[in-house]
């Protein structure tokens, strides 16, 4: 009995000795945890502020206003926030915003060790870029003159039959390769290979001779940088089947232009509603939203490549009854000037480009 009481007494003594250490370790864990959580919050806030502000560039005043509004929404005091804006210059191809958030984090337990506070910060930067290329591209092409004449959001005929050249006819290109079946699959689901526009970094003729390293922007088997082989033939059946697939796949909330896009704002820019954005999780119902290449001209056969100069965002309106059979297939849609959230190659900023997006750059 005396031995048992003796052992219990020893445990109590050891516990009393270790208690300050245990309390100190618990306090350290709490302080380190709250510091890490604060840092994570500031970093997330910096990323959100940078992306929101970059969407308004190159209008610095608008970008600054949006940044301050997002800071307030994320509980960031203006005194903690530093914003720096960079205009396009010879060494800066894209307008850019840099966000720095600095805050003192006070410790509650380890201040007994003389550590009362420490600065915690979040840093981020984002650019405004023109759409430089991607996979998921529908392999129809249009000239810049056709886009300019169409008007933002106006209903236009995108693809005429073989006799409609005088109306602005354009042809397909071989992004994923030749053949009617490959073309139809690309119309239905978008290209699997990357196509890119001239001026996009690592997208120039001869940049990818025979192989496609990670540094190469273009991966299309019949493109050489922005120069892509035309897809010959009228391809009425594959075009009709591809368009039907996209029209029938649209969700109820994305089956009209007004539901899919909001705007335009004072600058003529539309916003693509997130639930209809096929490049975002949850946007799979936006099958009528597509991106097609803009080319300098159509070329005159498989031996005369078309050069991609940019990309156009299109809302697909389909075809009228009887307008996609025989030798005729008139596909209608709307060119849309919009800012996107999309996984794409960052091209050199062009204020006249139809498709713009913001991206974290640091």
Residue pairs with C-beta under 8 A, 6 or more apart in sequence:
24 109
26 109
27 108
27 109
27 110
28 109
28 110
30 108
30 109
31 107
31 108
31 109
31 110
34 105
35 105
35 107
35 118
35 120
38 103
38 105
38 120
39 105
39 120
39 121
39 122
41 74
41 122
42 76
42 101
42 103
42 120
42 121
42 122
43 122
43 123
43 124
44 74
44 122
45 70
45 71
45 74
45 75
45 76
45 101
45 122
46 99
46 100
46 101
46 122
46 123
46 124
47 122
47 124
47 126
47 360
48 70
48 74
49 67
49 70
49 71
49 74
49 76
49 81
49 99
49 101
49 124
50 97
50 98
50 99
50 124
50 125
50 126
50 360
51 126
51 358
51 359
51 360
52 66
52 67
52 70
53 63
53 64
53 66
53 67
53 70
53 83
53 97
53 99
53 126
54 63
54 95
54 96
54 97
54 126
54 127
54 128
54 358
54 359
55 63
55 66
55 128
55 339
55 358
56 62
56 63
56 65
56 66
57 63
57 85
57 95
57 96
57 97
57 127
57 128
57 358
58 87
58 88
58 95
58 128
58 349
58 351
60 85
60 87
63 85
63 97
64 83
64 85
67 81
67 83
67 97
67 99
68 78
68 81
71 77
71 78
71 81
71 101
76 101
77 103
80 101
80 102
80 103
81 99
81 100
81 101
82 99
82 100
82 101
82 102
83 97
83 98
83 99
84 97
84 98
84 100
85 95
85 96
85 97
85 98
86 92
86 95
86 96
86 97
86 98
87 95
88 94
88 95
88 349
93 348
93 349
94 127
94 128
94 129
94 346
94 348
94 349
95 127
95 128
95 349
96 125
96 126
96 127
96 128
96 361
97 125
97 126
98 123
98 124
98 125
98 362
99 122
99 123
99 124
99 125
99 126
100 121
100 122
100 123
101 121
101 122
101 123
102 119
102 120
102 121
103 119
103 120
103 121
104 117
104 118
104 119
104 120
105 117
105 118
105 119
105 120
106 116
106 117
107 115
107 116
107 117
107 118
123 362
124 360
124 362
125 360
125 361
125 362
126 358
126 359
126 360
126 361
127 346
127 349
127 358
127 359
127 361
128 349
128 356
128 357
128 358
129 346
129 347
129 348
129 349
129 356
129 357
129 358
129 359
130 310
130 347
130 348
130 349
130 350
130 353
130 355
130 356
131 197
131 291
131 310
131 311
131 340
131 342
131 344
131 345
131 347
131 353
131 354
131 355
131 356
131 357
132 196
132 197
132 199
132 200
132 201
132 203
132 217
132 344
132 345
132 346
132 347
132 348
133 194
133 195
133 196
133 197
133 200
133 203
133 217
133 218
133 308
133 311
133 344
133 345
133 347
134 194
134 195
134 291
134 342
134 343
134 344
134 345
135 190
135 191
135 192
135 193
135 194
135 195
135 219
136 189
136 190
136 191
136 278
136 279
136 291
137 175
137 186
137 190
137 191
137 195
137 291
137 292
137 293
137 311
138 186
138 187
138 190
138 191
138 290
138 291
138 292
138 314
139 172
139 173
139 174
139 175
139 176
139 183
139 186
139 187
139 191
139 231
139 292
139 293
140 158
140 159
140 170
140 171
140 172
140 187
140 292
140 293
140 331
141 170
141 171
141 172
141 173
141 292
141 293
141 294
141 295
141 298
141 306
141 308
142 158
142 168
142 170
142 292
142 293
142 294
142 295
142 312
143 168
143 170
143 294
143 295
143 296
143 297
143 298
144 294
144 296
144 309
144 310
145 168
146 156
146 168
146 170
147 294
147 312
147 335
147 354
149 168
150 156
150 334
150 335
151 335
152 264
152 268
152 270
152 335
152 336
152 337
153 257
153 261
153 264
153 270
153 334
153 335
153 336
154 334
154 335
155 317
155 332
155 333
155 334
156 332
156 333
156 334
156 335
157 164
157 167
157 168
157 330
157 331
157 332
158 170
158 292
158 314
158 331
158 332
158 333
159 169
159 170
159 239
159 329
159 330
159 331
160 167
160 168
160 169
160 329
160 330
161 234
161 236
161 327
161 328
161 329
161 330
162 169
162 234
162 327
163 327
164 330
169 298
170 295
170 298
171 230
171 231
171 232
171 298
171 299
171 306
172 183
172 230
172 231
172 235
173 195
173 223
173 228
173 229
173 230
173 231
173 293
173 295
173 306
174 182
174 183
174 220
174 221
174 222
174 223
174 228
174 229
174 230
174 231
175 186
175 191
175 193
175 195
175 220
175 222
175 223
175 228
176 182
176 185
176 186
176 191
176 192
176 193
176 220
176 221
177 221
177 222
178 222
178 229
178 231
180 233
180 235
180 237
180 238
181 238
183 231
183 235
183 238
183 242
184 235
184 238
184 239
184 241
184 242
186 192
186 242
187 238
187 239
187 242
187 243
187 245
187 246
188 241
188 242
188 245
188 246
190 290
191 220
193 218
193 219
193 220
193 221
193 223
194 217
194 218
194 219
194 220
194 345
195 218
195 220
195 223
195 226
195 228
195 293
195 308
196 203
196 217
196 218
196 225
196 226
196 308
196 345
196 347
197 203
197 226
197 293
197 294
197 308
197 309
197 310
197 311
197 347
198 204
198 225
198 226
198 307
198 308
198 309
199 347
199 348
200 217
200 226
200 345
200 346
200 347
200 348
201 217
201 345
201 346
202 215
202 216
202 217
202 218
203 216
203 217
203 218
203 225
203 226
203 345
204 225
204 226
205 224
205 225
205 226
205 227
206 224
206 225
207 216
207 217
207 218
207 225
208 216
208 218
208 219
208 224
208 225
212 218
212 219
217 345
218 224
218 225
218 226
220 228
222 228
222 229
223 229
223 305
224 305
226 307
226 308
226 309
227 305
227 306
227 307
227 308
228 293
228 305
228 306
228 307
228 308
229 302
229 305
230 298
230 299
230 301
230 302
230 304
230 305
230 306
232 301
232 302
234 327
234 329
236 324
236 325
236 326
236 327
236 328
236 329
239 324
239 329
239 331
240 319
240 324
240 325
240 329
243 316
243 318
243 319
243 324
243 331
245 287
246 287
246 288
246 290
246 316
247 287
247 288
247 316
247 318
249 285
249 287
250 285
250 286
250 287
250 288
251 275
251 276
251 284
251 285
251 286
252 285
253 259
253 273
253 275
253 276
253 285
254 260
254 273
254 275
254 276
254 285
254 286
254 287
254 288
254 289
255 288
257 315
257 317
257 334
259 273
259 276
260 272
260 273
260 276
260 286
260 288
260 289
260 315
261 270
261 271
261 272
261 273
261 276
261 315
261 336
261 338
262 270
262 271
262 273
263 269
263 270
263 271
263 338
264 270
264 337
265 271
268 337
269 337
269 338
269 339
269 356
270 336
270 337
270 338
271 338
271 339
272 286
272 289
272 313
272 338
272 339
272 340
272 341
274 280
274 282
274 283
274 341
275 282
275 283
275 285
275 286
276 283
276 285
276 286
276 289
277 283
277 286
277 289
277 340
277 341
277 342
278 284
278 286
278 287
278 289
279 340
279 341
279 342
279 343
279 344
280 341
280 342
288 315
288 316
288 317
289 313
289 314
289 315
289 316
290 313
290 314
290 316
290 333
291 311
291 312
291 313
291 314
291 355
292 311
292 312
292 314
293 306
293 308
293 310
293 311
293 312
294 308
294 309
294 310
294 311
294 312
294 354
295 306
295 307
295 308
295 309
296 306
296 307
296 309
297 306
298 306
299 305
299 306
310 347
310 350
310 353
310 354
310 355
311 353
311 354
311 355
312 335
312 354
312 355
313 335
313 336
313 337
313 338
313 340
313 354
313 355
314 333
314 334
314 335
314 336
315 333
315 334
315 336
316 331
316 333
317 332
317 333
317 334
318 331
318 332
319 329
319 330
319 331
319 332
320 330
320 332
323 329
323 330
324 330
324 331
335 354
336 354
337 354
337 355
338 354
338 355
338 356
339 356
339 357
339 358
340 355
340 356
340 357
341 357
342 357
344 357
346 359
347 353
349 356
